[in-house]
Amino acid sequence: MQKTYYDPADLRKFGKITEWNEELGNKFFEYYGKVFEEGALTAREKSLIALAVAHTEQCPYCIDAYTKDGLQRGVTKEEMMEAIHVGAAIKSGATLVHGVQMMNKVNKLDG
């Protein structure tokens, strides 16, 4: 088996982040749990959003977790891939729109 920097087994250790700062760790998990409760969005929709964000943030642990979660919630592989493309389009658009900053700076320095 190929050794990687990110050990998939570490995902199961996520809950241990409370060990070195119990108060903040517990507050995070309370918040995290509330965010993923059913609300205006279904848990299925939130899982799909989380999967797209996991890809734009390039978090392998999140990708693993929300791929599995999405499948358990009935998200299809086609829906997953489309969501990833939406995330990629937003990420690339956000990168490119910052080109305006560069253009403004060049114009200011040239002018």
N, C-alpha and C positions, 0 to 999 in steps of 0.2 A: 504494500500500500504506500502510495506517495505521501510524504510528509509535507504539510502545508503550514503556513504561518498561523492560519486560523484553524484551531482544532474544533471540529463540530461538537465534541463533547463539552466544550466550554459553555455552550449555550445553556446547558442544564445547570451551570454554576451561576447564572445571572442573578438569581435570588440572593446570593451571598454578598452582593454589593452593600447590603445593610450591615455587614459585620464591622466595617471600619467607620461607619457613621450611621448608626441605627435610625436616628431621627429623620435625616434627609432621605435615606434609603426607603424607609417606610412611607414617607410623604410622596416620594416618586411613585411607588407601587400603588398607593391609594389613588393618585391622580391617573396613572396609567390604566388602572382598572375602571375608573369612572369614564374615561375617554372611550373605552371600547364597549361600554354598556349600550344597549339599544336606545335610540333617541330619534332624532329627525332622520338619521341614517340607520339602516339595519346593520347588524353585526357582520353580515355578508358583505355589504357595501364598504364598511370600514376595513374589513380584511383586504379587500381588493385595493383600496386606497393605500393601506399600509404596505402592500406588496410593491406597488408602483414607487412609493417613497423609498422603500428599502433599496430598490435598484438605483434611484437617483442619488441616494446617500452611499451607495456601494457597501452596504452592510451585509456580509455573508450570513451572519447569524439571523438577521431579520428576514433575509430572503428565504432561508430554510424554514424559519418559523411560520412565515405568512404564506409560503407555498403550501405547506402542510395544512395550515388553518383554512386557507381558501378551498382546498380540495375537500376538507371535511365539511365545509359549508356549501358545497355544491358549485363552486366557481369552476368553470371549464378552463381548459388549457388555452382555448382561443380568447376567452375573456381576460385571462392573465396576461397573455402576450399583448393584447390590445391596450390594456392598462399600462404595461411597461412602455409601449410606444407613446402613449399620452405623456407619461412622465419624462421620457427622453425628449419629446418635442418641447415640453415646457422648459426643461433644463437647457437644451440647446438654444431655444429662443431667448431665455434669460441671459445666457452667455453672449449671444450675438447683440442683444439690445444694449449691453454694456459697451459695445463698440461705439455707440454714440458718445460716451464719455471720452473715449480715445480721440474721436473725430473733433469734439469740442476742444480738447486740449491741443491737438495739432493746429487747429484753426487759430486758437489763441496765441500759440507760440509763433506761428507763421505771420500773424497779423500785426 
